[in-house]
């Protein structure tokens, strides 16, 4: 063990005035610098992509978090504990194991305490802030309650859940607290508040990957009543193209200082995709003195069978399908005498894969009874000897018994 732990360095003079170090560890000579001295791959990539910390430093563009005084928190906790200990009914239910927890109250407490910070971490994980606001971020202070209605079912929008295009064909129901207090002080409920709600897709633009499609824009919402807001961009359902995977659809709620003029974003044709081209960062930069992001919710959507008709009838476009063309595998020329290569596998390389699958399927169906089903498998496959057959066929029969290899593709 001491021999393997031993490390030594030998110095070799390669050319005048140049001294190169060779490290020996465990009896093996290492090329270059030893681990711990040499830079890792992550360190090398960071050295090649140096970023200015003054430019890339995250900037909070949302409302600051108002944390109550420690004395107030302790006083509220003590009062709550005292009330719970004096509750005889609560003690009886707990003793009889009939105590139930109010999940709505738990969620309300979560939203008021650590919930906004959890939502921010989830949004960072999905790259929401990076792709919408660049180096900026915000803590969503206002909770959004968003539901899509498909028939008798309600599909909620959370923070990255998956909703199909067939479930999101109509505009959702959005509710939030329009009188939310951002200062922590008592405010008058008669004060007028203005909001804006945007639904954008940063992953589905067909022409410019740096742009987005605005699916919905409701501006100048008075006191949280979305139905009374000014619908500048009518709602358009998600339409992810086939083969593009999941696409994020992000709801961002902005708090306005007053009523604003958003007439430049108004569109009349609901299915005009070029007119829906949008950039959240440019929109915020233009109105950053009058709006502040306050709420966030998003879902993911991918292709389903309802979209071909939507592309053809609504968007008047040919249904796009994105596929990756893999290069054909290289197969060397055939040999007269392929040594140490299984005969069947070597010959199958030069055959059509569809023909091979057809033969496997025909062989499987030949052993399947039309009413009783396939033959029962051997209880001990390796206990049955295989004699008087070539080695390649013996291996093939063993794989067939054990269910190994290409037989599982049928």
C-alpha positions as CSV (number, residue, x, y, z in Angstrom):
1,X,0.0,0.0,0.0
2,X,2.9,2.3,0.8
3,X,4.3,1.7,-2.7
4,X,1.1,2.9,-4.3
5,X,0.8,6.0,-2.0
6,X,4.4,7.0,-2.9
7,X,4.8,9.9,-5.2
8,X,8.0,11.2,-6.6
9,X,9.2,13.6,-9.2
10,X,12.0,13.2,-11.6
11,X,13.5,16.1,-13.5
12,X,14.7,15.6,-17.1
13,X,16.6,18.2,-19.0
14,X,15.0,18.4,-22.5
15,X,16.8,21.3,-23.9
16,X,19.1,24.0,-22.5
17,X,17.5,26.2,-19.8
18,X,14.2,24.2,-19.9
19,X,13.4,21.9,-17.1
20,X,10.4,19.5,-17.4
21,X,8.8,17.6,-14.6
22,X,7.7,14.0,-14.8
23,X,5.5,12.7,-11.9
24,X,5.4,9.0,-10.9
25,X,2.4,7.7,-9.0
26,X,1.8,4.1,-8.2
27,X,4.6,3.0,-10.5
28,X,3.1,4.8,-13.5
29,X,4.5,7.9,-15.1
30,X,2.0,10.7,-15.5
31,X,2.0,13.0,-18.5
32,X,1.6,16.7,-17.7
33,X,0.7,18.1,-14.4
34,X,-0.7,15.8,-11.7
35,X,-4.4,16.0,-10.5
36,X,-4.8,18.8,-8.0
37,X,-2.2,20.9,-9.8
38,X,-3.6,20.9,-13.3
39,X,-6.8,22.8,-14.2
40,X,-10.0,20.8,-14.4
41,X,-12.3,21.0,-17.5
42,X,-14.6,23.4,-15.7
43,X,-11.8,25.7,-14.8
44,X,-10.5,25.8,-18.3
45,X,-14.0,26.6,-19.7
46,X,-14.4,29.4,-17.2
47,X,-11.0,30.8,-18.2
48,X,-12.0,30.8,-21.9
49,X,-15.4,32.4,-21.2
50,X,-14.5,35.2,-18.8
51,X,-17.5,37.4,-17.8
52,X,-17.3,40.8,-16.4
53,X,-18.9,40.6,-12.9
54,X,-20.0,44.2,-13.1
55,X,-22.1,43.4,-16.2
56,X,-23.3,39.9,-15.3
57,X,-24.1,40.6,-11.7
58,X,-27.8,39.7,-11.1
59,X,-30.1,42.7,-10.6
60,X,-33.3,42.5,-8.6
61,X,-36.0,44.3,-10.7
62,X,-38.9,43.3,-8.5
63,X,-40.3,44.6,-5.2
64,X,-38.1,44.3,-2.2
65,X,-39.0,41.7,0.4
66,X,-40.4,43.3,3.5
67,X,-39.5,41.2,6.5
68,X,-41.4,41.9,9.7
69,X,-39.5,42.6,12.9
70,X,-38.2,39.7,14.9
71,X,-40.1,40.8,18.0
72,X,-43.4,40.8,16.1
73,X,-42.8,37.3,14.7
74,X,-42.0,36.0,18.2
75,X,-45.0,37.6,19.7
76,X,-47.3,36.1,17.0
77,X,-45.8,32.7,17.5
78,X,-46.2,32.8,21.3
79,X,-49.8,33.9,20.9
80,X,-50.5,31.1,18.5
81,X,-48.8,28.5,20.8
82,X,-50.8,29.7,23.7
83,X,-54.1,29.5,21.8
84,X,-53.3,26.0,20.6
85,X,-52.4,24.7,24.1
86,X,-55.6,26.1,25.5
87,X,-57.7,24.4,22.8
88,X,-59.2,21.3,24.4
89,X,-60.9,20.2,21.2
90,X,-57.6,20.2,19.3
91,X,-56.0,18.1,22.1
92,X,-58.9,15.6,21.9
93,X,-58.7,15.2,18.1
94,X,-55.0,14.8,18.3
95,X,-55.2,12.1,21.0
96,X,-57.9,10.2,19.0
97,X,-55.9,10.5,15.8
98,X,-58.6,12.4,14.0
99,X,-56.8,15.7,13.6
100,X,-56.8,17.0,10.1
101,X,-54.6,19.7,8.6
102,X,-56.1,22.5,6.5
103,X,-54.0,22.4,3.3
104,X,-55.4,25.7,2.1
105,X,-54.2,27.4,5.3
106,X,-50.8,25.7,4.8
107,X,-50.5,27.0,1.3
108,X,-51.6,30.5,2.4
109,X,-48.8,30.5,5.0
110,X,-46.3,29.2,2.4
111,X,-47.2,32.0,0.0
112,X,-46.6,34.6,2.7
113,X,-43.3,33.2,4.0
114,X,-40.9,31.1,1.9
115,X,-43.1,30.5,-1.2
116,X,-41.9,33.4,-3.3
117,X,-38.3,32.4,-2.8
118,X,-39.1,28.8,-3.8
119,X,-40.8,30.0,-6.9
120,X,-37.8,32.1,-7.8
121,X,-35.5,29.1,-7.4
122,X,-37.7,27.0,-9.7
123,X,-37.8,29.7,-12.3
124,X,-34.0,29.9,-12.2
125,X,-33.8,26.2,-12.7
126,X,-36.0,26.4,-15.8
127,X,-34.0,29.4,-17.1
128,X,-37.0,31.8,-17.0
129,X,-35.2,34.9,-15.9
130,X,-32.2,34.2,-18.1
131,X,-34.2,34.0,-21.3
132,X,-36.7,36.8,-20.5
133,X,-34.7,39.4,-18.5
134,X,-31.0,38.5,-19.1
135,X,-29.1,39.1,-15.9
136,X,-32.1,40.5,-14.0
137,X,-34.5,38.6,-11.8
138,X,-37.4,39.2,-9.4
139,X,-39.1,37.5,-6.4
140,X,-42.8,37.0,-7.3
141,X,-44.6,38.6,-4.5
142,X,-48.2,38.2,-5.9
143,X,-49.6,34.7,-6.1
144,X,-51.3,33.9,-9.4
145,X,-54.2,31.5,-9.5
146,X,-54.5,30.4,-13.1
147,X,-56.8,27.6,-14.4
148,X,-57.6,26.3,-17.9
149,X,-61.1,24.9,-18.3
150,X,-61.4,21.9,-20.8
151,X,-65.0,20.6,-20.6
152,X,-65.8,19.9,-16.9
153,X,-62.1,19.7,-15.9
154,X,-59.9,22.5,-14.6
155,X,-56.2,22.4,-15.3
156,X,-54.1,24.6,-13.0
157,X,-51.0,26.4,-14.1
158,X,-48.2,25.9,-11.4
159,X,-44.5,26.2,-11.9
160,X,-43.4,24.0,-14.8
161,X,-46.3,21.5,-14.9
162,X,-47.2,19.9,-18.3
163,X,-50.4,20.9,-20.1
164,X,-51.3,19.7,-23.6
165,X,-52.4,22.1,-26.4
166,X,-55.8,20.4,-26.4
167,X,-56.3,21.4,-22.7
168,X,-55.3,25.1,-23.3
169,X,-57.4,26.0,-26.4
170,X,-59.3,28.8,-24.6
171,X,-58.1,31.7,-22.5
172,X,-57.5,30.8,-18.8
173,X,-59.2,32.1,-15.7
174,X,-56.7,34.3,-13.8
175,X,-57.1,35.6,-10.3
176,X,-54.8,37.5,-8.0
177,X,-54.9,40.0,-5.1
178,X,-55.2,43.4,-6.8
179,X,-54.8,45.2,-3.5
180,X,-51.6,43.5,-2.5
181,X,-49.5,45.6,-0.1
182,X,-45.9,45.8,-1.1
183,X,-44.8,48.3,1.6
184,X,-45.8,46.4,4.7
185,X,-47.8,49.4,6.0
186,X,-51.6,49.7,6.2
187,X,-52.9,50.9,2.9
188,X,-56.3,52.1,1.9
189,X,-58.4,49.6,-0.1
190,X,-60.1,52.4,-2.1
191,X,-56.8,53.3,-3.8
192,X,-56.8,52.4,-7.6
193,X,-54.2,49.8,-8.8
194,X,-53.3,49.0,-12.4
195,X,-51.7,45.7,-13.6
196,X,-50.6,44.1,-16.8
197,X,-50.5,40.3,-17.6
198,X,-48.5,38.8,-20.4
199,X,-48.2,35.2,-21.6
200,X,-45.1,34.6,-23.7
201,X,-43.3,31.6,-25.3
202,X,-39.5,32.0,-25.5
203,X,-38.9,28.6,-27.1
204,X,-41.2,28.5,-30.2
205,X,-40.3,31.3,-32.6
206,X,-39.9,29.9,-36.1
207,X,-37.6,32.6,-37.5
208,X,-35.6,34.1,-34.7
209,X,-34.5,32.1,-31.7
210,X,-33.8,35.3,-29.7
211,X,-37.4,36.4,-30.0
212,X,-40.7,35.2,-28.4
213,X,-44.3,34.8,-29.4
214,X,-46.7,36.8,-27.3
215,X,-49.8,34.5,-26.7
216,X,-51.8,36.9,-24.6
217,X,-51.5,40.5,-23.4
218,X,-54.0,42.2,-21.1
219,X,-53.0,45.7,-20.0
220,X,-54.4,48.2,-17.6
221,X,-56.1,45.7,-15.4
222,X,-58.0,47.6,-12.7
223,X,-57.7,46.3,-9.1
224,X,-56.9,42.7,-10.2
225,X,-60.1,42.2,-12.4
226,X,-58.6,40.6,-15.5
227,X,-62.0,40.6,-17.3
228,X,-62.1,44.4,-17.1
229,X,-58.6,44.8,-18.5
230,X,-57.7,46.0,-22.0
231,X,-57.0,43.0,-24.2
232,X,-54.3,44.2,-26.6
233,X,-53.2,40.8,-27.9
234,X,-55.9,38.2,-28.1
235,X,-55.3,34.8,-26.6
236,X,-53.6,32.2,-28.8
237,X,-53.3,28.6,-27.7
238,X,-49.8,26.9,-27.5
239,X,-48.8,25.3,-30.8
240,X,-45.4,23.6,-30.3
241,X,-44.1,22.0,-33.5
242,X,-43.7,18.3,-33.6
243,X,-40.1,17.2,-32.7
244,X,-39.2,20.4,-30.7
245,X,-40.0,18.9,-27.3
246,X,-41.4,20.8,-24.4
247,X,-41.8,24.6,-24.7
248,X,-42.3,27.0,-21.8
249,X,-45.3,29.3,-21.7
250,X,-44.7,32.0,-19.0
251,X,-47.2,34.3,-17.3
252,X,-45.7,37.5,-16.0
253,X,-47.7,39.9,-13.9
254,X,-46.6,43.6,-13.8
255,X,-47.6,46.3,-11.4
256,X,-48.2,49.6,-13.0
257,X,-47.8,53.0,-11.4
258,X,-50.7,54.4,-13.5
259,X,-52.7,53.7,-16.6
260,X,-50.4,53.3,-19.6
261,X,-50.7,53.5,-23.3
262,X,-49.9,50.1,-24.9
263,X,-51.6,50.8,-28.2
264,X,-48.3,50.0,-30.1
265,X,-48.7,46.3,-29.1
266,X,-52.3,46.0,-30.2
267,X,-53.0,43.4,-33.0
268,X,-56.2,42.7,-34.8
269,X,-55.5,39.4,-36.6
270,X,-55.4,36.8,-33.8
271,X,-53.5,34.3,-36.1
272,X,-50.8,36.6,-37.5
273,X,-47.6,35.1,-36.1
274,X,-45.2,37.8,-37.3
275,X,-47.2,40.4,-35.5
276,X,-46.9,38.4,-32.2
277,X,-43.1,38.6,-32.3
278,X,-42.2,39.9,-28.9
279,X,-39.2,40.5,-26.6
280,X,-39.8,40.7,-22.9
281,X,-36.4,42.4,-22.2
282,X,-37.1,45.2,-24.7
283,X,-40.7,45.6,-23.3
284,X,-39.4,46.0,-19.8
285,X,-36.6,48.4,-20.8
286,X,-39.1,50.6,-22.5
287,X,-41.5,50.8,-19.5
288,X,-39.2,50.1,-16.6
289,X,-40.0,53.4,-14.9
290,X,-43.7,52.6,-14.9
291,X,-44.0,48.8,-14.4
292,X,-42.5,46.3,-12.0
293,X,-42.8,42.5,-12.3
294,X,-44.7,41.1,-9.3
295,X,-46.1,37.7,-10.3
296,X,-45.0,34.6,-12.1
297,X,-46.4,31.2,-13.2
298,X,-45.5,29.0,-16.2
299,X,-46.3,25.6,-17.7
300,X,-44.8,23.4,-20.4
301,X,-46.5,22.1,-23.5
302,X,-45.5,19.7,-26.3
303,X,-47.1,18.5,-29.5
304,X,-50.3,16.5,-29.6
305,X,-52.7,15.2,-32.3
306,X,-54.9,18.3,-32.2
307,X,-52.3,20.6,-33.7
308,X,-52.3,19.5,-37.4
309,X,-55.8,20.8,-37.8
310,X,-55.0,24.0,-35.9
311,X,-52.0,24.7,-38.2
312,X,-54.1,24.0,-41.3
313,X,-57.4,25.7,-40.4
314,X,-56.3,28.6,-38.1
315,X,-52.7,29.5,-38.9
316,X,-53.0,28.6,-42.6
317,X,-49.6,26.9,-42.5
318,X,-48.3,23.6,-43.4
319,X,-47.9,21.4,-40.3
320,X,-44.1,21.6,-39.4
321,X,-42.3,18.4,-38.3
322,X,-38.7,18.7,-37.1
323,X,-36.6,15.5,-37.3
324,X,-32.9,14.8,-36.9
325,X,-31.3,13.0,-39.8
326,X,-28.7,10.7,-38.3
327,X,-25.8,10.0,-40.7
328,X,-25.7,6.5,-42.1
329,X,-23.4,4.2,-40.1
330,X,-20.1,3.3,-41.7
331,X,-19.9,-0.3,-42.7
332,X,-16.6,-1.6,-44.0
333,X,-16.4,-3.8,-47.1
334,X,-17.2,-7.5,-46.7
335,X,-14.3,-9.9,-46.2
336,X,-13.9,-13.4,-47.6
337,X,-13.0,-14.8,-44.2
338,X,-14.2,-12.7,-41.3
339,X,-12.2,-14.0,-38.4
340,X,-13.6,-14.0,-34.8
341,X,-16.9,-12.5,-35.9
342,X,-20.3,-14.3,-35.3
343,X,-21.6,-15.4,-38.7
344,X,-25.2,-14.3,-38.3
345,X,-24.3,-10.8,-36.8
346,X,-21.7,-10.2,-39.5
347,X,-24.1,-11.0,-42.3
348,X,-26.9,-9.0,-40.8
349,X,-24.8,-5.8,-41.0
350,X,-25.3,-5.9,-44.8
351,X,-29.0,-6.6,-44.8
352,X,-32.0,-4.3,-44.5
353,X,-33.0,-3.8,-40.8
354,X,-36.7,-4.0,-41.8
355,X,-36.2,-7.4,-43.3
356,X,-34.4,-8.6,-40.1
357,X,-37.3,-7.4,-37.9
358,X,-39.8,-9.1,-40.2
359,X,-38.0,-12.4,-39.8
360,X,-37.9,-12.1,-36.0
361,X,-41.6,-11.3,-36.0
362,X,-42.5,-14.2,-38.2
363,X,-40.4,-16.5,-35.9
364,X,-42.2,-15.2,-32.9
365,X,-45.7,-15.6,-34.4
366,X,-44.9,-19.2,-35.5
367,X,-44.5,-20.1,-31.9
368,X,-47.6,-18.3,-30.7
369,X,-51.0,-20.1,-30.6
370,X,-53.9,-18.0,-31.8
371,X,-56.0,-18.8,-28.7
372,X,-53.5,-19.9,-26.0
373,X,-50.9,-17.3,-26.7
374,X,-47.1,-17.8,-26.8
375,X,-45.4,-20.8,-25.5
376,X,-44.5,-20.6,-21.8
377,X,-40.8,-19.8,-21.2
378,X,-38.4,-22.4,-19.9
379,X,-38.2,-22.4,-16.2
380,X,-34.4,-23.0,-16.2
381,X,-33.2,-21.7,-19.6
382,X,-29.5,-22.4,-19.0
383,X,-30.1,-26.0,-17.8
384,X,-31.1,-27.3,-21.3
385,X,-28.1,-28.4,-23.4
386,X,-27.7,-27.3,-27.0
387,X,-25.7,-29.8,-29.0
388,X,-24.6,-30.3,-32.6
389,X,-25.1,-26.7,-33.7
390,X,-22.6,-24.0,-34.7
391,X,-21.3,-21.7,-32.1
392,X,-23.1,-18.6,-33.6
393,X,-26.4,-20.5,-33.6
394,X,-25.9,-21.7,-30.0
395,X,-25.4,-18.1,-28.9
396,X,-28.4,-17.0,-30.8
397,X,-30.6,-19.7,-29.2
398,X,-29.3,-18.7,-25.7
399,X,-30.2,-15.1,-26.3
400,X,-33.7,-16.1,-27.5
401,X,-34.3,-18.2,-24.4
402,X,-33.1,-15.4,-22.0
403,X,-34.7,-12.6,-23.9
404,X,-31.5,-10.8,-24.7
405,X,-30.7,-8.6,-27.7
406,X,-32.8,-7.7,-30.7
407,X,-35.6,-10.1,-29.8
408,X,-36.9,-7.4,-27.4
409,X,-37.4,-4.9,-30.3
410,X,-40.3,-6.9,-31.7
